[in-house]
């Protein structure tokens, strides 16, 4: 059992040191002087008693901004300070504190209701005030303090609440009550504030239990080819999670998928902040069948005849080589037909040229079903929006959307990560786009909402005059994650925090994803048919006169659960604003030759936006498209992929600790 140790020392010179100990959830009892701990999760507090003051302090295993945001919510304050108490971090605010700290001339201290005070001094850093203070300290490294002057008390009677950062990323809450005049008042004050620490300790225990129950899900989407159910899942788990490092896993039936063939792999939580992780596979190979060679050749011909400005620069030479070979064959045939040779020779030569496709088809018959139909056929059917392909595209997207919805609706997972390889990355992108448009506004009731993190992201698109417009991708992704956490706290149910692509043909979106010859990819992006990172914006009048502001959010109104007749509002991203909240990381091997690197992949920022984190892997020899999860051939690529997945999950204290309403029920 976790324990709360409270050490009290009287400095009046007349009493020996006293150690008070409280098991969490129990009363106080006097114990001999000792050091109490319960391993790395021990909660400790020290109490010092000068002649005119009581000081208590408690170590909290969370950063100072998270503790400040949570502990000083009105409902939470009422729990750890006591019923009827109020402590608002605002200068001049009226404060109601435990009566034992106020009615100091009464012999029956603690008999009345909460006593009044007023905030006379306040130090309360705000994330919106800037990245740091004058000393260069960020919000995470600055202290919070509230000083309250007590009514009906000596002029110097004060209670100071100070929250300070610790070197290891934790924080320390100190409460100092000064202006005490008698021994009875000291004892009453000690009892009141040690009780407050005990109740905070109970909150920490509940938060730790909730954290240990945390789970996350990873969805992996396979690429082209005759894949078998579970093939990608097992290879992914075996390479990303290292058994030698203690990452053991077990496989069990997938009760979410309608396919009896499917399995889910579970990796138990680790001490390195990674929660229990379930890995699901979206299997779609069985949904694309009956592909013909004509469909594949028609798709390839359309790509070869595309305008050069649509063809990726790395593939232009290869496409022109194919064009030259085709034109040379046609010219040779025409030239032969004009020669003055005997008819039978023309017939033989012409017949040979005409029969070349048949001969080639015969030679490649053994490979046709495996490569032309089995591999290129998948891409031709999914990427070509022709009438005969729409039903197949719909079935695949519907299967993926249902899987994503099932993981959301179960309420079991704190977050979801989506990984797609090759054509699977295009499928995953489409699934996320459609799922976001359908369910982005689904939410549960919460007492309050905030749009601070989303507005901070929009501010990146509206730099102040004189500031550099360039953005650091790592900083942007950190801000996206903060916006995603804020979206969760606002009650919205969207759980996809990260999208990771490897070997993705989305790098060639201008070539592959055009609706038709007349419709450019850029037109589809502008109309938000394809979500980008950052999202597409529109311009609205800025508070600054004569200025316009780029925005990707709009005001979403909802009913106030506390006052049903009133409505409240919060900012939310538009239907194409998926990647305001979901981080996108892309891995690719650079293509350096005919069969060197990965010609299918490339950077995604030119097509989908500068907030994408493109990870360029090392230059390789040979075809590298299938090496992203092969630890034996490319250990560095696997390490980069594991980093991109961000399996360790850092969530704020408010996500784990009980809500104010839950605490009210425990009081």
C-alpha positions as CSV (number, residue, x, y, z in Angstrom):
1,X,0.0,0.0,0.0
2,X,1.3,3.5,-0.8
3,X,1.8,5.7,2.2
4,X,1.8,9.3,3.0
5,X,4.6,10.4,5.4
6,X,4.2,13.7,7.2
7,X,7.1,14.9,9.3
8,X,6.4,17.7,11.8
9,X,9.0,19.6,13.9
10,X,8.1,22.1,16.6
11,X,10.7,24.8,16.8
12,X,9.3,26.5,19.9
13,X,12.1,24.9,21.9
14,X,9.8,23.1,24.4
15,X,8.7,20.0,22.5
16,X,10.6,17.1,20.9
17,X,10.3,16.3,17.2
18,X,7.1,14.6,16.3
19,X,6.4,12.3,13.3
20,X,2.8,12.0,12.1
21,X,2.0,9.2,9.7
22,X,-1.1,8.6,7.7
23,X,-1.9,5.6,5.5
24,X,-3.8,6.9,2.5
25,X,-7.5,6.9,3.4
26,X,-6.9,6.5,7.2
27,X,-6.6,8.9,10.1
28,X,-3.4,10.3,11.6
29,X,-1.5,8.5,14.3
30,X,1.7,9.3,16.2
31,X,4.7,7.2,15.4
32,X,8.3,7.2,16.5
33,X,10.7,9.1,14.4
34,X,11.5,7.1,11.2
35,X,11.9,7.3,7.5
36,X,8.9,6.1,5.6
37,X,8.8,5.1,1.9
38,X,7.2,2.7,-0.4
39,X,9.5,2.5,-3.4
40,X,9.6,4.9,-6.3
41,X,6.0,5.8,-6.0
42,X,6.2,6.9,-2.3
43,X,4.5,10.1,-1.4
44,X,6.3,12.2,1.2
45,X,5.6,15.4,3.0
46,X,7.5,17.5,5.5
47,X,6.0,19.8,8.1
48,X,8.0,22.4,10.0
49,X,6.6,24.4,12.9
50,X,8.4,27.7,13.7
51,X,7.1,29.7,16.6
52,X,4.5,31.5,14.5
53,X,4.0,29.4,11.4
54,X,3.2,25.9,10.1
55,X,4.6,24.7,6.8
56,X,3.7,21.5,5.0
57,X,5.1,20.3,1.7
58,X,4.2,17.4,-0.5
59,X,6.1,15.8,-3.5
60,X,3.9,15.3,-6.6
61,X,5.0,13.1,-9.5
62,X,3.7,15.5,-12.1
63,X,5.0,18.8,-13.7
64,X,3.9,22.0,-12.1
65,X,1.6,23.3,-14.9
66,X,-0.4,20.0,-14.8
67,X,-0.7,20.1,-11.0
68,X,-1.7,23.8,-11.0
69,X,-4.3,23.2,-13.7
70,X,-5.9,20.3,-11.9
71,X,-5.6,21.0,-8.1
72,X,-7.0,24.5,-8.3
73,X,-10.2,23.6,-10.2
74,X,-13.1,24.7,-8.0
75,X,-14.5,21.2,-7.5
76,X,-11.1,19.7,-6.7
77,X,-10.3,22.5,-4.3
78,X,-13.6,21.8,-2.5
79,X,-12.4,18.2,-2.0
80,X,-8.9,18.6,-0.7
81,X,-9.5,21.8,1.3
82,X,-13.0,20.7,2.5
83,X,-16.6,21.3,1.8
84,X,-17.5,24.9,1.2
85,X,-13.9,26.0,0.6
86,X,-12.8,28.0,-2.4
87,X,-9.4,29.0,-3.7
88,X,-9.3,30.9,-7.0
89,X,-5.9,31.9,-8.5
90,X,-6.9,35.5,-9.2
91,X,-5.6,38.6,-7.5
92,X,-8.2,40.1,-5.1
93,X,-10.4,37.0,-5.2
94,X,-12.4,36.1,-2.1
95,X,-11.1,32.8,-0.6
96,X,-12.8,30.4,1.8
97,X,-10.3,28.3,3.8
98,X,-10.7,25.5,6.4
99,X,-12.1,27.1,9.6
100,X,-9.2,25.7,11.7
101,X,-6.9,28.2,10.1
102,X,-9.2,31.2,10.7
103,X,-11.0,31.2,14.0
104,X,-7.9,31.4,16.0
105,X,-9.1,33.0,19.2
106,X,-11.8,30.3,19.8
107,X,-11.1,27.4,22.1
108,X,-13.3,25.3,19.8
109,X,-11.3,25.7,16.7
110,X,-12.9,23.9,13.8
111,X,-16.5,24.4,15.0
112,X,-17.6,27.0,12.4
113,X,-17.9,27.1,8.7
114,X,-15.1,28.1,6.2
115,X,-13.4,31.4,7.0
116,X,-12.8,34.2,4.6
117,X,-9.6,35.6,3.1
118,X,-8.4,37.5,0.1
119,X,-5.7,36.8,-2.5
120,X,-3.2,39.6,-2.0
121,X,-0.3,38.2,-4.1
122,X,-0.3,36.0,-7.1
123,X,2.4,34.4,-9.3
124,X,0.6,32.3,-12.0
125,X,2.5,31.7,-15.2
126,X,0.4,31.2,-18.3
127,X,1.2,29.2,-21.4
128,X,-0.4,31.8,-23.5
129,X,1.9,34.5,-22.2
130,X,4.9,33.3,-24.2
131,X,7.5,30.6,-24.2
132,X,9.5,31.8,-21.3
133,X,10.0,34.6,-18.8
134,X,12.7,37.2,-18.5
135,X,15.1,34.6,-17.2
136,X,14.4,32.3,-20.1
137,X,12.4,29.8,-18.0
138,X,9.6,27.9,-19.7
139,X,6.2,27.5,-17.9
140,X,7.3,23.9,-16.8
141,X,10.3,25.4,-14.9
142,X,8.5,28.3,-13.1
143,X,6.8,28.4,-9.8
144,X,3.2,29.2,-8.9
145,X,2.2,31.0,-5.7
146,X,-1.0,32.3,-4.1
147,X,-0.8,34.3,-0.9
148,X,-4.0,34.8,1.1
149,X,-4.6,37.4,3.8
150,X,-7.0,36.0,6.4
151,X,-10.0,38.0,7.7
152,X,-10.8,38.1,11.4
153,X,-7.1,37.4,12.2
154,X,-3.9,39.3,13.2
155,X,-2.6,41.6,10.5
156,X,0.2,39.3,9.6
157,X,-1.9,36.1,9.3
158,X,-1.2,34.7,5.9
159,X,-1.6,31.3,4.1
160,X,0.8,30.9,1.1
161,X,0.3,28.1,-1.4
162,X,3.5,27.6,-3.5
163,X,4.0,25.0,-6.3
164,X,7.6,24.6,-7.3
165,X,9.3,22.5,-10.1
166,X,11.7,19.8,-9.1
167,X,14.8,18.7,-11.1
168,X,13.3,15.4,-12.1
169,X,10.2,16.8,-13.8
170,X,8.1,16.5,-10.7
171,X,6.8,19.3,-8.4
172,X,6.5,20.2,-4.8
173,X,3.4,21.7,-3.2
174,X,4.1,23.8,-0.1
175,X,1.5,25.4,2.2
176,X,2.7,27.9,4.8
177,X,0.4,29.3,7.5
178,X,2.0,32.2,9.3
179,X,0.7,34.6,12.1
180,X,-0.2,31.8,14.5
181,X,-0.4,33.0,18.1
182,X,-0.9,29.9,20.3
183,X,-0.1,26.3,20.7
184,X,-3.7,25.3,20.2
185,X,-3.9,27.2,17.0
186,X,-0.7,25.5,15.8
187,X,-2.1,22.1,16.5
188,X,-5.4,22.9,14.8
189,X,-3.6,24.4,11.7
190,X,-1.4,21.3,11.6
191,X,-4.4,19.0,11.6
192,X,-6.2,21.0,8.9
193,X,-3.3,21.2,6.5
194,X,-2.0,17.6,7.0
195,X,-5.6,16.5,6.3
196,X,-5.5,18.5,3.0
197,X,-2.3,16.7,2.1
198,X,-3.8,13.3,2.9
199,X,-6.7,14.0,0.6
200,X,-4.3,15.0,-2.2
201,X,-2.5,11.8,-1.5
202,X,-5.7,9.9,-2.1
203,X,-6.0,11.7,-5.5
204,X,-2.5,10.5,-6.4
205,X,-3.3,6.9,-5.6
206,X,-6.4,7.0,-7.8
207,X,-4.4,8.7,-10.6
208,X,-1.7,6.0,-10.4
209,X,-4.3,3.2,-10.5
210,X,-5.9,4.8,-13.6
211,X,-2.5,5.2,-15.2
212,X,-1.7,1.6,-14.8
213,X,-5.0,0.6,-16.5
214,X,-4.2,2.8,-19.5
215,X,-4.2,1.1,-23.0
216,X,-3.4,2.2,-26.5
217,X,-4.1,0.6,-29.9
218,X,-2.0,0.5,-33.0
219,X,-3.6,-0.3,-36.4
220,X,-1.3,-1.6,-39.1
221,X,-2.4,-1.5,-42.8
222,X,-0.6,-3.8,-45.2
223,X,0.5,-2.9,-48.8
224,X,0.0,-4.4,-52.2
225,X,0.4,-8.1,-53.0
226,X,-1.1,-11.4,-52.1
227,X,-0.9,-10.8,-48.4
228,X,-2.1,-13.4,-45.9
229,X,-4.0,-12.6,-42.8
230,X,-1.7,-11.9,-39.9
231,X,1.4,-11.8,-42.0
232,X,2.1,-8.1,-41.5
233,X,1.0,-8.2,-37.9
234,X,3.5,-10.8,-36.8
235,X,6.3,-9.3,-38.8
236,X,5.6,-5.8,-37.4
237,X,5.4,-7.0,-33.7
238,X,8.5,-9.2,-34.0
239,X,10.6,-6.3,-35.4
240,X,9.2,-3.3,-33.5
241,X,9.1,-4.9,-30.1
242,X,12.4,-6.5,-29.1
243,X,12.0,-9.6,-26.9
244,X,15.7,-9.2,-25.8
245,X,14.7,-5.8,-24.3
246,X,11.8,-7.3,-22.4
247,X,9.1,-6.5,-25.0
248,X,7.2,-9.8,-24.7
249,X,3.8,-10.2,-26.4
250,X,1.0,-12.6,-26.8
251,X,-1.5,-13.2,-29.6
252,X,-5.2,-13.7,-29.1
253,X,-8.4,-13.7,-31.3
254,X,-9.4,-10.3,-32.7
255,X,-13.0,-9.9,-31.6
256,X,-13.4,-6.6,-33.3
257,X,-12.8,-7.8,-36.9
258,X,-15.6,-9.7,-38.7
259,X,-12.9,-12.0,-40.1
260,X,-12.3,-15.2,-38.1
261,X,-8.7,-15.3,-39.5
262,X,-7.6,-12.2,-37.7
263,X,-5.6,-11.9,-34.5
264,X,-4.6,-9.1,-32.2
265,X,-1.2,-8.9,-30.5
266,X,-0.9,-7.5,-27.0
267,X,2.3,-6.0,-25.6
268,X,2.1,-5.5,-21.8
269,X,2.9,-2.1,-20.3
270,X,6.5,-1.2,-19.5
271,X,8.2,0.9,-16.9
272,X,9.3,3.3,-19.6
273,X,5.9,5.0,-19.7
274,X,4.5,2.8,-22.5
275,X,1.0,1.6,-21.6
276,X,-0.4,-1.8,-22.6
277,X,-0.5,-1.8,-26.4
278,X,-2.8,-3.8,-28.6
279,X,-1.9,-4.1,-32.3
280,X,-4.6,-4.7,-34.8
281,X,-4.2,-5.4,-38.6
282,X,-6.6,-4.1,-41.2
283,X,-6.6,-6.9,-43.8
284,X,-8.1,-5.9,-47.2
285,X,-6.4,-8.1,-49.8
286,X,-9.5,-10.3,-50.1
287,X,-11.6,-7.3,-51.1
288,X,-9.7,-6.7,-54.4
289,X,-10.2,-9.7,-56.7
290,X,-10.9,-10.4,-60.4
291,X,-8.4,-7.8,-61.6
292,X,-7.6,-8.1,-65.3
293,X,-4.4,-7.4,-67.2
294,X,-6.3,-4.8,-69.3
295,X,-7.2,-2.8,-66.2
296,X,-3.5,-2.8,-65.1
297,X,-2.2,-1.8,-68.6
298,X,-4.8,0.9,-68.9
299,X,-3.8,2.5,-65.6
300,X,-0.1,2.3,-66.5
301,X,-0.7,3.9,-69.9
302,X,-2.5,6.8,-68.2
303,X,0.4,7.3,-65.9
304,X,3.0,7.1,-68.7
305,X,1.1,9.7,-70.8
306,X,0.7,12.1,-67.9
307,X,2.1,15.6,-68.2
308,X,5.7,16.0,-66.9
309,X,4.7,18.5,-64.2
310,X,2.6,15.7,-62.6
311,X,5.4,13.1,-62.7
312,X,7.7,13.0,-59.6
313,X,11.1,14.4,-60.5
314,X,12.9,11.2,-59.4
315,X,10.8,9.2,-61.9
316,X,10.8,11.5,-64.9
317,X,13.9,9.8,-66.5
318,X,12.4,6.3,-66.0
319,X,9.1,7.4,-67.5
320,X,10.8,9.0,-70.5
321,X,12.8,5.8,-71.0
322,X,9.6,3.8,-71.2
323,X,8.1,6.3,-73.6
324,X,11.1,6.2,-75.9
325,X,11.0,2.4,-76.0
326,X,7.3,2.4,-76.9
327,X,7.7,5.0,-79.6
328,X,10.8,3.2,-81.0
329,X,8.7,0.0,-81.3
330,X,5.9,1.9,-83.1
331,X,8.3,3.6,-85.5
332,X,10.1,0.3,-86.3
333,X,6.7,-1.3,-87.1
334,X,5.7,1.6,-89.4
335,X,9.1,1.7,-91.1
336,X,9.0,-2.1,-91.8
337,X,5.6,-1.7,-93.4
338,X,7.0,0.8,-95.9
339,X,10.0,-1.2,-97.1
340,X,9.9,-2.7,-100.6
341,X,10.2,-6.3,-99.6
342,X,8.3,-9.3,-100.6
343,X,4.8,-9.6,-99.1
344,X,5.5,-12.8,-97.3
345,X,8.5,-11.2,-95.5
346,X,6.4,-8.3,-94.5
347,X,3.8,-10.6,-93.2
348,X,6.3,-12.5,-91.1
349,X,7.9,-9.4,-89.7
350,X,4.6,-7.7,-89.1
351,X,3.2,-10.8,-87.5
352,X,6.2,-11.0,-85.2
353,X,5.8,-7.4,-84.1
354,X,2.0,-7.8,-83.6
355,X,2.6,-11.0,-81.7
356,X,5.2,-9.4,-79.4
357,X,2.6,-8.6,-76.7
358,X,1.3,-12.2,-76.9
359,X,4.8,-13.6,-76.7
360,X,5.6,-11.3,-73.8
361,X,2.4,-12.3,-72.1
362,X,3.2,-16.0,-72.6
363,X,6.8,-15.5,-71.2
364,X,5.5,-13.6,-68.2
365,X,2.4,-15.8,-67.6
366,X,4.0,-17.4,-64.6
367,X,4.6,-14.0,-63.1
368,X,1.5,-12.2,-64.3
369,X,-0.8,-13.3,-61.6
370,X,1.8,-12.7,-58.9
371,X,3.2,-9.3,-60.0
372,X,1.1,-7.6,-62.7
373,X,-2.3,-8.6,-61.2
374,X,-1.3,-9.4,-57.7
375,X,0.9,-6.3,-57.0
376,X,0.3,-3.6,-59.7
377,X,-3.3,-4.7,-59.9
378,X,-4.0,-3.7,-56.3
379,X,-2.7,-0.2,-57.0
380,X,-4.5,0.0,-60.3
381,X,-7.9,-0.9,-58.8
382,X,-7.6,1.3,-55.7
383,X,-6.0,4.4,-57.1
384,X,-8.0,4.6,-60.3
385,X,-11.5,6.1,-59.5
386,X,-13.3,4.3,-62.4
387,X,-16.8,3.0,-62.1
388,X,-15.7,-0.6,-61.9
389,X,-13.4,0.2,-59.0
390,X,-15.6,2.3,-56.8
391,X,-17.3,-0.7,-55.1
392,X,-13.9,-2.2,-54.2
393,X,-12.6,1.1,-52.8
394,X,-15.8,1.6,-50.8
395,X,-15.5,-1.9,-49.2
396,X,-11.9,-1.3,-48.2
397,X,-12.6,2.1,-46.7
398,X,-15.7,0.9,-44.9
399,X,-13.8,-2.0,-43.3
400,X,-11.2,0.4,-42.0
401,X,-13.7,2.9,-40.8
402,X,-15.6,0.3,-38.9
403,X,-12.4,-0.9,-37.2
404,X,-11.5,2.6,-36.2
405,X,-15.1,3.3,-35.0
406,X,-15.1,0.1,-32.9
407,X,-11.8,1.0,-31.2
408,X,-13.3,4.5,-30.4
409,X,-16.7,3.3,-29.3
410,X,-15.4,0.7,-26.9
411,X,-13.9,3.5,-24.7
412,X,-11.0,1.1,-23.9
413,X,-8.1,3.0,-25.5
414,X,-6.6,6.3,-24.4
415,X,-5.2,6.8,-27.9
416,X,-4.9,5.1,-31.3
417,X,-1.9,5.1,-33.7
418,X,-2.3,4.3,-37.4
419,X,0.6,2.9,-39.4
420,X,0.4,2.2,-43.2
421,X,3.0,0.7,-45.5
422,X,3.0,1.2,-49.3
423,X,-0.5,1.3,-50.7
424,X,-1.7,0.7,-47.1
425,X,-0.6,4.2,-46.3
426,X,-3.0,5.6,-49.0
427,X,-5.8,3.4,-47.6
428,X,-5.0,4.5,-44.0
429,X,-5.0,8.1,-45.1
430,X,-8.4,7.7,-46.8
431,X,-9.8,5.9,-43.7
432,X,-8.7,8.6,-41.3
433,X,-10.1,11.3,-43.6
434,X,-13.5,9.8,-43.8
435,X,-13.6,8.8,-40.1
436,X,-12.7,12.3,-39.1
437,X,-15.4,13.9,-41.3
438,X,-18.0,11.6,-39.7
439,X,-17.0,11.6,-36.1
440,X,-14.8,14.6,-35.3
441,X,-17.6,16.4,-33.5
442,X,-18.7,13.4,-31.4
443,X,-18.3,14.4,-27.7
444,X,-19.3,13.8,-24.2
445,X,-20.3,16.3,-21.6
446,X,-17.6,18.1,-19.7
447,X,-17.9,21.1,-17.3
448,X,-15.6,23.4,-19.2
449,X,-13.7,23.7,-22.5
450,X,-10.7,25.5,-23.8
451,X,-9.4,26.4,-27.3
452,X,-6.0,27.8,-26.2
453,X,-3.9,25.0,-27.8
454,X,-5.8,25.1,-31.1
455,X,-5.4,28.9,-31.4
456,X,-1.7,28.6,-30.7
457,X,-1.5,26.3,-33.7
458,X,-3.4,28.8,-35.9
459,X,-1.0,31.5,-34.7
460,X,1.8,29.6,-36.4
461,X,0.0,30.4,-39.7
462,X,-0.3,34.1,-38.8
463,X,3.2,35.1,-37.8
464,X,3.7,38.6,-36.4
465,X,5.4,41.1,-38.6
466,X,9.1,40.8,-38.5
467,X,9.1,37.2,-37.3
468,X,10.5,34.2,-39.2
469,X,7.7,32.3,-40.9
470,X,9.7,29.0,-40.8
471,X,8.5,26.5,-38.2
472,X,10.4,23.7,-36.4
473,X,8.6,20.4,-37.1
474,X,9.4,19.0,-33.7
475,X,7.8,22.1,-32.0
476,X,4.8,21.9,-34.3
477,X,4.2,18.2,-33.5
478,X,4.5,19.0,-29.7
479,X,1.9,21.7,-30.2
480,X,-0.3,19.3,-32.2
481,X,-0.2,16.8,-29.3
482,X,-1.1,19.5,-26.9
483,X,-4.1,20.4,-29.1
484,X,-5.1,16.7,-29.2
485,X,-5.0,16.5,-25.4
486,X,-7.0,19.6,-25.2
487,X,-9.5,18.2,-27.6
488,X,-9.9,15.2,-25.4
489,X,-10.4,17.3,-22.3
490,X,-13.1,19.2,-24.2
491,X,-15.0,16.0,-24.3
492,X,-14.4,15.1,-28.0
493,X,-13.9,11.4,-28.6
494,X,-11.3,11.5,-31.4
495,X,-8.4,9.3,-30.2
496,X,-6.0,9.1,-33.2
497,X,-2.9,10.9,-32.0
498,X,-0.4,9.8,-34.7
499,X,-0.3,8.7,-38.3
500,X,2.9,7.0,-39.5
501,X,3.6,6.2,-43.2
502,X,6.5,4.2,-44.6
503,X,7.3,3.6,-48.3
504,X,4.2,5.7,-49.2
505,X,3.1,6.4,-52.8
506,X,1.4,9.5,-51.4
507,X,4.7,11.2,-52.3
508,X,3.5,11.0,-55.9
509,X,0.0,12.3,-55.2
510,X,0.1,14.8,-58.0
511,X,0.6,11.9,-60.4
512,X,-1.5,9.2,-58.8
513,X,-4.5,11.0,-57.1
514,X,-5.9,13.1,-59.9
515,X,-9.6,12.7,-60.4
516,X,-9.3,13.0,-64.2
517,X,-7.1,14.7,-66.8
518,X,-8.7,18.1,-66.3
519,X,-8.7,18.1,-62.5
520,X,-5.4,18.9,-60.8
521,X,-4.4,17.5,-57.4
522,X,-4.0,21.0,-56.2
523,X,-7.6,21.8,-56.9
524,X,-8.7,18.8,-54.8
525,X,-6.5,20.0,-52.0
526,X,-7.9,23.6,-52.1
527,X,-11.5,22.2,-51.8
528,X,-10.4,20.1,-48.8
529,X,-11.1,16.7,-50.5
530,X,-7.6,15.8,-49.4
531,X,-6.7,16.8,-45.8
532,X,-3.3,18.5,-45.5
533,X,-0.9,19.1,-42.6
534,X,-1.4,22.0,-41.7
535,X,-5.1,22.0,-42.7
536,X,-6.3,24.3,-45.5
537,X,-7.3,27.7,-44.2
538,X,-9.8,30.5,-44.9
539,X,-9.3,34.1,-44.2
540,X,-11.4,36.1,-41.7
541,X,-11.1,39.7,-40.4
542,X,-8.4,40.0,-37.7
543,X,-8.7,42.0,-34.5
544,X,-6.0,44.2,-36.0
545,X,-7.5,46.8,-38.3
546,X,-7.1,46.1,-42.0
547,X,-5.6,42.7,-41.4
548,X,-6.9,39.2,-42.3
549,X,-6.3,36.0,-40.2
550,X,-5.9,32.5,-41.5
551,X,-8.0,30.0,-39.6
552,X,-8.9,26.3,-39.9
553,X,-11.3,26.2,-37.0
554,X,-14.9,27.3,-36.5
555,X,-17.1,27.9,-33.5
556,X,-18.9,24.8,-32.3
557,X,-21.9,25.5,-30.0
558,X,-23.1,23.0,-27.4
559,X,-25.6,22.8,-24.5
560,X,-24.3,23.8,-21.1
561,X,-24.8,20.7,-19.0
562,X,-25.0,22.8,-15.8
563,X,-27.5,25.3,-17.3
564,X,-29.5,23.5,-20.0
565,X,-31.1,26.8,-21.2
566,X,-27.7,28.2,-22.0
567,X,-25.2,27.3,-24.8
568,X,-21.5,27.4,-24.7
569,X,-19.0,27.2,-27.5
570,X,-15.5,25.9,-28.4
571,X,-13.3,26.0,-31.4
572,X,-13.0,22.9,-33.5
573,X,-11.2,22.1,-36.8
574,X,-13.2,21.9,-40.0
575,X,-14.0,18.7,-41.9
576,X,-10.5,18.7,-43.5
577,X,-8.7,19.7,-40.3
578,X,-7.7,16.1,-39.3
579,X,-4.0,17.0,-39.1
580,X,-4.4,19.9,-36.8
581,X,-4.6,17.3,-34.0
582,X,-3.1,14.1,-35.5
583,X,0.7,14.2,-36.0
584,X,2.0,12.8,-39.3
585,X,5.4,11.2,-39.7
586,X,6.7,9.8,-43.0
587,X,9.7,7.5,-43.5
588,X,11.3,6.8,-46.9
589,X,14.5,5.4,-48.4
590,X,15.8,7.8,-51.0
591,X,15.6,6.6,-54.6
592,X,19.1,6.9,-56.2
593,X,19.1,4.5,-59.2
594,X,17.2,2.0,-61.3
595,X,17.0,-0.5,-58.4
596,X,18.6,1.4,-55.6
597,X,16.4,2.7,-52.8
598,X,12.6,3.0,-52.8
599,X,11.1,4.5,-56.1
600,X,7.6,4.2,-54.7
601,X,8.3,6.5,-51.7
602,X,9.6,10.0,-51.1
603,X,9.0,13.1,-48.9
604,X,5.4,14.1,-48.4
605,X,5.8,17.8,-47.4
606,X,5.7,19.1,-51.0
607,X,2.3,17.5,-51.5
608,X,0.7,17.6,-48.1
609,X,2.2,20.3,-46.0
610,X,5.2,21.5,-44.0
611,X,3.9,20.2,-40.7
612,X,4.7,16.6,-41.8
613,X,7.9,15.2,-40.3
614,X,9.7,13.6,-43.2
615,X,12.4,11.1,-42.1
616,X,15.0,10.4,-44.8
617,X,16.6,7.0,-44.1
618,X,20.0,6.0,-45.3
619,X,20.9,5.4,-48.9
620,X,20.7,1.7,-49.7
621,X,21.7,-0.7,-52.4
622,X,19.0,-2.8,-54.0
623,X,15.2,-2.4,-53.8
624,X,14.4,-1.2,-50.3
625,X,10.6,-0.9,-50.4
626,X,10.0,-3.9,-48.1
627,X,12.8,-3.2,-45.6
628,X,11.0,-0.7,-43.2
629,X,10.2,-3.3,-40.6
630,X,13.1,-5.7,-41.3
631,X,15.4,-5.4,-38.3
632,X,18.0,-7.9,-39.8
633,X,18.6,-5.7,-42.9
634,X,17.8,-2.2,-41.7
635,X,18.0,-1.9,-37.9
636,X,18.3,1.9,-38.2
637,X,15.1,2.1,-40.2
638,X,13.2,0.0,-37.6
639,X,14.6,2.3,-34.8
640,X,13.3,5.4,-36.6
641,X,9.9,3.7,-37.1
642,X,9.7,2.9,-33.4
643,X,10.5,6.5,-32.6
644,X,7.9,7.7,-35.1
645,X,5.2,5.6,-33.4
646,X,5.8,7.3,-30.1
647,X,4.8,4.3,-28.1
648,X,5.5,5.9,-24.7
649,X,2.5,8.0,-23.8
650,X,2.8,11.0,-21.6
651,X,-0.6,12.3,-20.4
652,X,-1.3,15.1,-18.0
653,X,-2.4,14.6,-14.4
654,X,-6.0,15.7,-15.1
655,X,-6.4,12.7,-17.5
656,X,-5.8,10.2,-14.8
657,X,-7.0,12.0,-11.6
658,X,-10.7,11.8,-10.7
659,X,-12.9,14.7,-11.9
660,X,-14.3,17.2,-9.6
661,X,-17.7,15.6,-9.8
662,X,-16.3,12.2,-8.9
663,X,-14.5,13.7,-5.9
664,X,-17.7,15.4,-4.8
665,X,-19.2,12.0,-4.6
666,X,-16.4,10.7,-2.4
667,X,-16.6,13.6,0.0
